[in-house]
Structure formats: structure tokens, C-alpha cells
Amino acid sequence: MLPIFFVHIPKTAGTSFRKAAEQLFGSERVLYDYSPSAAETSSLVRKYIYEEKDLLGFYRTLCNNHVSFLSGHVNANKFVYLFSVSQTVTFVRDPVQRLVSEYQHFVRHHGYEGDLPSFYRKPHFVNRQAKILQNVPLEAIGLIGLNEAYEDSLAMFNQRYGLNVQSVDMNMGRADKTTSYELPKEQLEELTALNEQDIRLYRRAVHLFEQRKALFDDGKGYVHGAVQQMSEKSISGWAWHAESDVPVALDILVDGKHVATVESKDLRPAFLRLGLPRSGYVGFHHNFEAPLEKGSVVEVMVPETDQLLSKRRVQ
């Protein structure tokens, strides 16, 4: 099995997930990167990443030692090319709840003495999830789990990668995790305004998760994909099957009428940094026979499962 890269966004159930992976694979087959000074950071990571700065040497050593899992508080861009975006997984969380949880963690474990507003106004903590996943399309990530739906996320992860990771609860915060943090109206409004990018990202992640879960519940495969460009003259994007290497057949509909079926087999060189499946030959393109009218609704569907890849209006 190819190794998995887990992007551990703080306070998203990541500790429970990585410890569960350690129980399955064994501590010798799990590596950690939590900064060069962190006690959890593995010696191989410390040597190759922080001392020798040899990422390729690190990945080759990792494979030669049959390492199955790398977890860390790192940006997705750090390792996504080596592991490939299909082998990259992460969990996200409601931005307000995540940030308050991280604040309380800093109070408990790092001696932070300021109030909540002084914490969430610090640039480092603003739009934290979006910064960590920056430049890696959500639609491309192998699995996006939700903190709020951890057990379902774990089941989908196991099915996606053919594993049997068991649920482990390592939460060190509140005993009651079923209730939400309540904030004064002024703080909630300010925090929401500061974290617009995170809120947009989280909404997209929830949409993708719900779509994937519906297919998972029906025993259907999922297609990773998105539209990159659309105009009144043409539409283009990328797509690949989560569990198959064949090109994806896609139906293009305009105002509910089928106009074309295309296959995702064009090269997308700009995305090769993500370690794409099919060596990057995952793109699709279609020129409309005549320019579309403004307001026309264009849909891209996976006909075998009715998965909706995109729905846009011509501007």
C-alpha cells in the first residue's frame, strides 16, 4: 500500500485519528512531523526534512522502511507532491468551534493568559484551515473528513483505502463534546468576519462530504473533479475516479438538455505538483456549438452515478 499523508489541522479530531492509525500500523510504520522542536517529531523526519533538507531522500527512505502513515501540523503543500493528492487526507471543522477549541488548548497547555479576542485576532490563527490547505483543491484531496461526523468519516476512509482503522478517542478537552461553544454576539460577528475564507472552505468541505457519503451509502464510487474554466463558448476541468485508473466519462448539460459526453484524458501540466493520478492526464474540454446565452445553466454529471460535478450559470 502506498503511504498516506495526513494533514493534521489542529483541533479537528486529528490526534484521535493519528493514534488510531498508529494502533493499526504499529508505531514503527507511522511518522510524525510536528516541527523540528516538537518531541513527537520522528527521527527520520528530523534528519531528512530539517537537517539534510532532502525531501526525495526522505520519501525513498520512508518507502524502503515500509512506513504507512505520515502525520503533522504542516501545510498540505509540504508533502503533497511526494505522496500524491490521492494519498492525502485531512479533517476540517466548523471554523468558529475549531478556533475556540484551539484557544482553550493554548490556555490549558501553553499558559496563554489573554482573552479569546486577543487570541483570534492574531494573524497566525486567522483562516487557519484555508492557509494549511492553500493551493490544494478540496475536490482533489483523497479524503476530507469532518470533525462533526468523525465516525462516518472514519468508515469512508477505511472503505477508500481498504483499511480497518478503529475509532480511538484521544480528546483532552471538554468531557461533553456534543454541545457547541457559545459566544457573545459581538465576538461571534468579529470572528466570523475575520475568518471568511475558512467559512467558505468549510461549507465546500461539508458539501463534498455529504455528496461522497450519499454515494458511499449507496455503494457507488466517487469521482474527484472540478470545472476550471467556463464561458459562453467552452467549458474545461479535470476529473478522476477515486478507485479506478480509467478516464471519467462526463455528461455536459445545458439548461437540463444533454449536449455532449466527454472523457477526462487531457494533460493538466499545471497540476502535476499534486502528484495527479493517470500521470496528469485527467483533463476534459468541450466547445459549445454556438455561444450560450447569459444565464444558461451548465451542469457536468457523472452518468453512471448521477454525481453532480459542477453546476454554473453563464455570466
VENDA-V432389 format. One record per helix or strand of 3 or more residues. SS is the DSSP state (A for helix, B for strand). FROM is the first residue (numbers start at 1). LEN is the number of residues. If there is no record, write none. Layout:
SS;FROM;LEN
SS;FROM;LEN
This chain:
B;4;4
A;14;12
A;27;3
B;30;4
A;43;9
A;55;10
B;69;4
A;76;3
A;80;4
A;85;3
B;88;5
A;95;16
A;116;5
A;123;3
A;128;5
A;138;3
B;143;4
A;147;15
A;185;10
A;196;22
B;223;8
B;234;8
B;249;6
B;257;7
A;269;6
A;277;4
B;281;7
B;297;6
B;307;7
